Amino acid sequence: MGLSHHARALLQRLARFLDGYAPCFVRRARVGHARRYVKGLLSDAKHKNMQGMVSRLVEPGDYQALQNFITHSTWQADMVWSRLRAILPDRRGVFIIDDTGILKQGSHSVGVASQYCGAVGKIANSQNIVTCTLHTGKYTWPLSMALYLPERWCSDPARRKGADVPDAIQHRTKHVMAIEQLDIAIAAGFAIDAVLADAAYGDSTDLRDAIAARGLRYSVGIGKNTTVFASAPRFKLTKRPSRPVLAEGSAVPQTVASIADSAMPKDWARISWRHGVKGKLEAEFLIRRVIPAHRWHLGQSHDEVWLICERTLGADSVRKYYLSNLPAETKPRELVRITHERWAIEMHYRDLKQELGLDHFEGRSYPGFARHLVLTALAYVFLQSERRRKRSDVVASLNAIRRSVTEILTAMLFASGERFASLVADFARDPPPSG
């Protein structure tokens, strides 16, 4: 069975794309293993563990060699990430910092613990991956993904040895990991319009301050009990000025929920930020300039920022809260639009898991998991590159592009089977002469 011109062209683009990463694997055999692994992720395998992927490859090669390439080889995932960031076609957008959970049974896979898992929205036995992602408005690109290691993993020598955790990997909070990834992205030369995150990250004043200290803008979720000053506080002079005291009549710290509760109906404005599948996406917003009140009594001061209070429409209204250091002259609609660009991360995680098997890895070691992450990112970047090359006002979904690639790889698999069956039949009809 011959392949169409379209199929051959796509396979050639995939080969060229993967060739761009060949120097990261050093040896020719490793380059071949990387190609097979990525093709396995793009295949129609229902379970994208090693066995499932190998069973759907035209040229699976040696199973043990591929397994060794992931778990015991010496190539570095960081080198592939560095190459990926260097050659991404889009260089400007909003950065989204977040983490995604992978449910796991047992306790031996690296990083597994009873911890909050975003995939199910509760505490569960899981692994957590901290990510930094570039979103351009049309396309989303993974810039880094790293496994979060709970402290109990890092302080247990037996666990570290069993999972082959490198000595250089020590426990860091997710907030610290996020800033590390942000710094790597800055060093790679990306232009950052704003940093976005949910309240799990935005509630950290240290993280917000770290973003601002790098000269970056942010718009992040916060909890309802976050305290702010509605206007600049005034302090009275005291004989012992080490601890500030608010002057009489000064603004006092208030929770953002109390500010929303006390607002008049006329203070809320209905704002839409984009069109979704079911029409306009809109809600009511209360937007104010405020000053964060975190540790004010210890002498800490903060710059004025935007408070964005959101409440959904309808009888069962839900409130959300955000802080943003976007410029004071930013229009409300633009504030809302930028803040809501964070929706892209949910689609990003869905595609990585449902289309490419990010959560299907069954190995237990830290190096193996890190390599699976970066090879999954390569498969994702190839699919996004295919979307990007189709110059059209209507951009195909990543799912549609993946199906197209998968159909071609599946056709090749069936074609190879037919060719093999034909050779066997020919051999049976015309056996070689004896003697």
C-alpha positions in Angstrom: 0.0 0.0 0.0 1.6 3.3 -1.0 1.4 6.5 1.0 -0.1 9.7 -0.4 1.9 12.7 -1.1 0.4 14.4 2.0 1.4 11.5 4.2 4.9 11.3 2.9 5.3 15.1 3.3 4.1 14.9 6.9 6.5 12.1 7.7 9.4 14.0 6.2 8.5 17.0 8.3 8.4 14.8 11.4 11.8 13.4 10.5 13.3 16.9 10.0 11.8 18.1 13.3 13.3 15.2 15.2 16.6 15.6 13.4 16.8 19.1 14.9 17.3 17.4 18.3 19.8 14.7 17.3 22.8 16.5 18.9 21.1 16.2 22.3 21.2 12.4 22.2 24.9 12.2 20.9 24.8 8.7 19.6 23.0 7.5 16.5 21.3 4.6 18.3 19.8 7.0 20.9 18.5 9.3 18.1 16.7 6.3 16.7 15.2 5.4 20.1 14.1 9.0 20.5 12.3 8.9 17.1 10.6 5.6 18.0 9.5 6.9 21.4 8.0 10.1 19.9 6.2 8.1 17.2 4.9 5.8 19.9 3.4 8.9 21.7 1.8 9.9 18.4 0.5 6.4 17.7 -2.9 4.9 18.2 -1.7 2.9 21.3 -4.5 3.0 23.9 -2.0 2.8 26.7 1.1 4.8 26.0 3.4 2.9 28.3 6.5 1.3 26.8 4.8 -2.0 25.8 1.7 -0.3 24.4 3.7 2.0 22.2 6.2 -0.6 20.9 3.3 -2.7 19.8 2.1 0.0 17.4 5.4 0.9 15.7 6.4 -0.1 12.2 10.0 -0.5 13.3 9.9 -1.1 17.0 13.5 -2.2 17.3 14.7 -3.9 20.5 12.3 -3.4 23.4 15.0 -3.6 26.1 17.2 -1.1 24.2 14.3 1.4 24.1 13.6 0.7 27.8 17.2 1.4 28.6 17.2 4.6 26.6 14.5 5.9 28.9 15.6 4.6 32.2 19.3 4.1 32.3 20.9 5.9 29.4 23.1 9.0 30.1 21.5 11.6 27.8 20.2 14.7 29.7 16.6 15.8 29.4 17.7 19.4 30.2 19.7 19.5 27.0 16.5 18.7 25.0 14.6 21.3 26.9 17.3 23.9 26.2 17.2 23.1 22.5 13.4 23.2 22.4 13.3 26.7 24.0 16.0 27.9 21.6 14.1 26.9 18.4 10.5 27.5 19.3 8.9 29.7 16.5 6.9 32.0 18.8 8.9 34.1 21.2 6.3 36.4 22.9 3.2 35.9 24.9 1.9 35.4 28.4 3.6 32.9 30.7 1.4 30.5 32.7 2.9 28.8 35.8 0.9 25.9 37.2 1.1 22.3 38.1 -0.8 19.2 37.1 -1.3 15.9 39.0 -1.1 12.3 37.9 -3.0 9.7 40.0 -0.8 6.8 41.0 -1.3 3.5 42.9 1.4 2.3 45.2 4.3 4.3 46.7 7.4 3.4 44.7 7.1 5.7 41.6 9.3 8.7 42.1 7.5 11.7 43.8 4.3 9.8 44.7 2.7 11.0 47.9 -0.7 11.8 49.4 -1.0 15.4 48.2 -3.3 17.7 46.4 -4.0 16.5 42.9 -5.5 19.1 40.5 -6.7 16.3 38.2 -9.3 15.3 40.8 -9.4 18.5 42.9 -8.6 16.8 46.2 -5.9 15.1 48.2 -4.9 11.8 46.5 -2.0 9.5 45.9 -0.3 11.3 43.0 2.7 12.8 41.3 2.8 16.6 40.6 4.5 18.3 37.7 5.3 22.0 37.9 5.2 23.6 34.4 6.0 26.9 32.7 4.1 27.5 29.5 4.0 30.2 26.8 0.6 31.2 25.4 0.5 33.4 22.3 -3.3 33.7 22.1 -3.4 31.1 19.3 -0.8 28.6 20.4 0.5 27.1 23.6 4.1 25.9 24.0 5.7 24.0 26.8 8.9 25.6 28.1 9.7 23.4 31.0 8.2 20.6 33.1 9.7 19.2 36.3 8.5 16.7 38.9 7.8 18.1 42.3 9.5 16.1 45.0 7.9 16.2 48.5 10.3 16.7 51.4 9.8 13.2 52.6 11.2 11.9 49.3 14.3 14.1 49.4 15.1 13.3 53.0 14.8 9.5 52.7 18.1 8.0 51.4 16.5 4.7 50.6 13.7 6.3 48.5 16.2 8.5 46.7 18.4 5.5 45.8 15.5 3.4 44.8 14.2 6.0 42.3 17.7 7.1 41.2 17.1 10.7 42.3 20.3 12.8 41.4 22.2 14.3 44.3 21.6 17.8 42.8 17.9 17.4 43.2 16.8 18.7 46.6 13.3 19.6 47.9 12.0 23.0 46.7 8.6 24.4 47.0 6.5 24.6 43.9 6.8 28.4 44.1 10.6 28.2 44.1 10.4 25.7 41.2 8.1 28.1 39.3 10.6 31.0 39.7 13.5 28.8 38.6 11.6 27.9 35.4 10.6 31.5 34.8 14.3 32.6 35.1 15.3 29.9 32.6 12.7 31.2 30.2 13.8 34.8 30.6 17.4 33.7 29.9 16.2 31.9 26.7 15.1 35.3 25.3 11.3 35.2 25.5 9.3 38.4 25.7 6.8 38.1 28.6 3.7 40.2 28.4 2.4 38.9 31.8 2.8 36.0 34.2 -0.4 34.2 35.0 -1.2 31.7 37.8 -4.1 30.5 39.9 -4.4 31.1 43.6 -2.2 28.2 44.6 0.7 30.4 43.3 -0.8 33.9 43.4 -1.5 33.7 47.2 2.3 33.7 47.7 3.4 37.3 48.3 7.0 36.2 47.9 6.2 34.8 44.4 4.4 38.0 43.4 7.3 40.1 44.6 9.8 37.9 42.8 7.9 38.3 39.5 7.8 42.1 40.0 11.5 42.2 41.0 12.3 40.8 37.5 10.5 43.7 35.9 7.5 41.5 34.9 3.8 42.0 35.0 1.5 39.5 36.6 -2.2 38.8 37.0 -2.8 36.0 39.5 -5.6 34.4 41.4 -5.8 34.9 45.2 -7.9 33.6 48.0 -10.9 35.4 49.4 -9.2 36.1 52.7 -6.2 37.9 51.2 -6.0 41.3 52.9 -5.4 44.7 51.2 -5.7 48.4 52.0 -8.4 50.1 49.9 -6.3 53.3 50.0 -2.8 54.2 51.2 -2.5 53.6 54.9 -1.3 56.4 57.2 0.9 55.8 60.2 1.4 57.7 63.4 4.7 58.6 64.9 5.7 56.5 67.9 8.6 56.5 70.3 9.4 53.0 69.2 9.1 53.1 65.4 10.3 49.5 64.8 6.6 48.4 64.5 4.3 50.7 62.5 1.0 51.7 64.0 -1.9 52.9 61.9 -3.0 56.5 62.5 -6.5 57.3 63.5 -8.8 57.5 60.5 -6.3 55.5 58.3 -7.4 52.8 55.9 -7.3 49.4 57.6 -6.6 46.0 56.1 -9.7 44.3 54.6 -10.2 40.9 53.1 -10.9 41.1 49.4 -14.2 39.2 50.0 -15.3 42.0 52.4 -14.5 44.6 49.7 -16.7 42.7 47.3 -19.5 42.3 49.9 -19.6 46.0 50.6 -19.6 47.2 47.0 -22.8 48.7 45.6 -24.6 47.1 42.6 -23.6 50.0 40.4 -19.9 49.3 41.1 -20.0 46.0 39.3 -19.7 46.0 35.5 -20.5 43.2 33.0 -17.4 42.4 30.9 -16.9 39.8 28.2 -13.4 38.6 27.4 -13.7 36.2 24.4 -16.1 34.0 22.5 -16.3 30.4 23.5 -18.0 27.4 22.0 -21.3 28.4 23.5 -21.0 32.1 22.8 -19.7 35.1 24.7 -17.8 34.5 27.9 -18.7 37.1 30.4 -19.1 37.9 34.1 -19.5 40.8 36.4 -16.4 42.5 37.7 -15.5 44.9 40.5 -12.1 46.5 39.8 -10.2 48.6 42.2 -6.7 49.9 42.9 -5.4 48.5 46.3 -2.3 48.0 48.3 -1.5 44.5 49.6 -1.5 44.4 53.4 0.7 41.3 53.8 2.9 41.8 56.9 2.4 45.5 57.0 2.7 45.4 60.8 6.2 44.1 60.4 7.1 47.1 58.3 6.7 45.5 54.9 5.3 47.8 52.2 4.0 47.0 48.8 3.2 48.9 45.6 -0.3 49.6 44.5 -1.9 47.0 42.3 -5.2 46.0 40.7 -7.8 44.1 42.7 -10.1 42.2 40.3 -13.2 40.7 41.8 -15.3 38.5 39.5 -18.7 37.0 40.0 -20.4 34.6 37.6 -23.8 35.3 36.2 -26.9 33.5 37.3 -28.5 32.4 40.5 -25.6 30.3 41.7 -23.0 33.0 41.4 -19.4 32.1 42.2 -16.7 34.7 43.1 -13.1 34.7 42.2 -10.4 37.2 43.1 -7.1 38.3 41.4 -4.3 40.7 42.0 -2.4 42.3 39.0 0.4 44.7 38.7 -0.4 45.6 35.2 -0.1 49.4 34.6 -2.4 51.8 36.3 -3.7 53.0 33.0 -4.8 49.5 31.8 -8.5 49.4 30.8 -10.8 47.1 32.7 -11.6 44.9 29.6 -7.9 44.5 28.9 -7.3 43.5 32.6 -10.0 40.9 32.4 -8.8 39.6 29.0 -5.2 39.1 30.1 -6.2 37.5 33.4 -8.4 35.0 31.6 -5.7 33.9 29.2 -4.9 31.3 32.0 -7.7 29.1 30.5 -5.2 27.9 28.0 -3.3 25.8 30.6 -6.3 23.5 31.2 -6.5 22.8 27.4 -2.7 22.3 27.4 -2.8 19.7 30.2 -5.8 17.9 28.6 -4.0 17.6 25.3 -0.8 16.4 26.9 -2.7 13.7 28.8 -5.5 12.6 26.4 -3.6 13.0 23.1 0.0 12.1 24.1 -0.1 10.0 27.3 1.7 12.4 29.6 0.2 10.5 32.5 0.8 7.0 31.1 4.4 6.5 32.1 4.9 3.5 34.3 8.6 3.8 35.2 9.7 4.5 38.7 12.9 6.4 38.3 13.5 10.2 38.4 15.6 10.2 35.2 13.1 8.0 33.3 10.2 10.3 34.3 12.1 13.4 33.3 12.9 11.9 29.9 9.3 10.9 29.4 8.2 14.5 30.1 10.6 16.1 27.6 9.8 13.6 24.8 6.1 14.1 25.4 6.8 17.9 25.1 8.6 17.2 21.7 5.6 15.3 20.4 3.3 18.2 21.5 5.6 20.8 19.9 5.5 18.9 16.6 1.7 18.9 16.6 1.6 22.6 17.5 4.1 23.3 14.7 1.8 21.4 12.3 -1.2 23.6 13.4 0.9 26.7 13.0 2.0 25.9 9.4 -1.6 25.8 8.2 -2.1 29.5 7.4 -5.8 29.9 7.9 -8.1 32.0 9.9 -9.6 28.9 11.4 -6.9 27.0 13.2 -7.4 23.2 13.5 -7.5 21.8 17.0 -4.5 19.9 18.3 -6.7 16.8 18.5 -7.5 17.0 14.8 -3.8 17.3 13.9 -2.9 14.4 16.2 -5.6 12.2 14.5 -4.2 13.0 11.1 -0.7 12.1 12.2 -1.9 8.9 14.0 -3.9 7.8 10.9 -0.8 8.0 8.8 1.3 6.1 11.3 -1.4 3.4 11.7 -1.7 3.1 7.9 2.1 2.5 7.8 1.7 -0.2 10.5 -1.0 -2.0 8.5 0.9 -1.6 5.3 4.0 -3.2 6.9 1.9 -6.1 8.1 0.4 -6.6 4.7 3.9 -6.6 3.1 5.1 -9.1 5.7 2.0 -11.4 5.0 2.7 -11.1 1.3 6.3 -12.2 1.7 5.3 -15.2 3.9 2.6 -16.2 1.3 5.2 -15.9 -1.6 7.7 -18.0 0.4 5.0 -20.7 1.0 4.0 -20.8 -2.7 7.6 -20.9 -3.9 9.9 -22.5 -1.3 13.6 -22.3 -1.9 15.2 -25.4 -3.5 16.6 -27.9 -1.0 20.2 -29.1 -0.8 
